[in-house]
Amino acid sequence: MANGALRSLFWRRFKRNRLALAGGVIVFVLFVLAVFAPLISPYKPDDIDRRHILEPPEITHPLGTDDLGRDLLSRMIYGARISLAVGFVAVGIATLIGMVLGALAGYYGSWLDRIVMRFIDIMLSIPTFFLILAVIAFIGPSIWNIMVIIGLTSWMGVARLVRAEFLSLKEREFVLAAKAVGASDIRIIFRHIMINSMAPVLVSAVLGVAGAVLVESALSFLGIGVQPPTPSWGNILTLGKDNIEIAWWLSVFPGLAILITVLGYNLLGEGIRDSIDPRLWDTERK
């Protein structure tokens, strides 16, 4: 099928998947909130108003306030920026590392493939979350450290996917033709094979954002992630834990935000995967 026909079939299948569309809407709304937070937020996230400490949701503060009188809605909106940054940067790092190592292992095989796969096995044998905790304990918590560490500890799945695709694609006719005309290995890897192996990588990246958001929230909840006063859904949850008996909104709304965000990315990723599955194309055309 031509590329135009494939794109048309993809969009037709994607638009029929209501759950995938719902996930796309959630992700789009989160993106808008993060990018336009200064315009959308009713207050600055660090504005302290001691006259309205731990007030429940009402008209002037739709989601209530925290123990310093800061507007929870504003902090939640700015917290979306943290989630977006951590998700995209961490997944970007993981995807880049995984694509390069997977491509080299799958294309060249032999001893290089064995070394890469054994290194992946070693990384997978280490509990990722505890590894992140240990590294942060040494270098200190910060938003940039968290993004880099999550990216450096979550590339193994992408590497396996890319390796599997390369093992299949490197024997195809278009690769043999490129070799016959004298194309270099770098050109074959990145201009021919890599482009044709991007579909599963895209799905993995979308699903990986959800995992990165969960890890960042957990680290911030434990107090070793994003540090106050920078708003993060995780450290807002920590504050909610300390005031759970008198301020339920500090736990409920950040928890719902994390739930909806992870659900949105998972629905979007599953929808993309279903829409690009070639096993369903023949059924769709019929």
Secondary structure as the mmCIF struct_conf table of DSSP 4:
data_model
#
loop_
_struct_conf.conf_type_id
_struct_conf.id
_struct_conf.beg_label_comp_id
_struct_conf.beg_label_asym_id
_struct_conf.beg_label_seq_id
_struct_conf.end_label_comp_id
_struct_conf.end_label_asym_id
_struct_conf.end_label_seq_id
HELX_RH_AL_P HELX_RH_AL_P1 ASN A 3 ARG A 16
HELX_RH_AL_P HELX_RH_AL_P2 ARG A 18 VAL A 35
TURN_TY1_P TURN_TY1_P1 PHE A 36 PHE A 36
HELX_RH_AL_P HELX_RH_AL_P3 ALA A 37 ILE A 40
BEND BEND1 PRO A 42 TYR A 43
TURN_TY1_P TURN_TY1_P2 PRO A 45 ASP A 46
HELX_RH_3T_P HELX_RH_3T_P1 ARG A 50 HIS A 52
TURN_TY1_P TURN_TY1_P3 ILE A 53 LEU A 54
HELX_LH_PP_P HELX_LH_PP_P1 GLU A 55 PRO A 56
BEND BEND2 PRO A 57 PRO A 57
BEND BEND3 ILE A 59 HIS A 61
TURN_TY1_P TURN_TY1_P4 PRO A 62 LEU A 63
STRN STRN1 THR A 65 THR A 65
TURN_TY1_P TURN_TY1_P5 ASP A 67 LEU A 68
STRN STRN2 ASP A 71 ASP A 71
HELX_RH_AL_P HELX_RH_AL_P4 LEU A 72 TYR A 108
HELX_RH_AL_P HELX_RH_AL_P5 SER A 110 SER A 125
BEND BEND4 ILE A 126 ILE A 126
HELX_RH_AL_P HELX_RH_AL_P6 THR A 128 ILE A 139
HELX_RH_AL_P HELX_RH_AL_P7 ILE A 143 LEU A 152
TURN_TY1_P TURN_TY1_P6 THR A 153 THR A 153
BEND BEND5 SER A 154 SER A 154
HELX_RH_AL_P HELX_RH_AL_P8 MET A 156 LEU A 169
TURN_TY1_P TURN_TY1_P7 LYS A 170 GLU A 171
BEND BEND6 ARG A 172 ARG A 172
HELX_RH_AL_P HELX_RH_AL_P9 GLU A 173 ALA A 180
TURN_TY1_P TURN_TY1_P8 VAL A 181 GLY A 182
HELX_RH_AL_P HELX_RH_AL_P10 ASP A 185 ARG A 187
HELX_RH_PI_P HELX_RH_PI_P1 ILE A 188 ILE A 193
HELX_RH_AL_P HELX_RH_AL_P11 MET A 194 ASN A 196
TURN_TY1_P TURN_TY1_P9 SER A 197 SER A 197
HELX_RH_AL_P HELX_RH_AL_P12 MET A 198 PHE A 221
TURN_TY1_P TURN_TY1_P10 LEU A 222 GLY A 223
BEND BEND7 ILE A 224 VAL A 226
HELX_LH_PP_P HELX_LH_PP_P2 GLN A 227 GLN A 227
TURN_TY1_P TURN_TY1_P11 PRO A 228 PRO A 229
BEND BEND8 THR A 230 THR A 230
HELX_RH_AL_P HELX_RH_AL_P13 TRP A 233 ASP A 242
TURN_TY1_P TURN_TY1_P12 ASN A 243 ILE A 246
TURN_TY1_P TURN_TY1_P13 TRP A 248 TRP A 248
HELX_RH_AL_P HELX_RH_AL_P14 TRP A 249 SER A 275
TURN_TY1_P TURN_TY1_P14 ILE A 276 ILE A 276
HELX_RH_3T_P HELX_RH_3T_P2 PRO A 278 LEU A 280
HELX_RH_AL_P HELX_RH_AL_P15 TRP A 281 ARG A 285
#
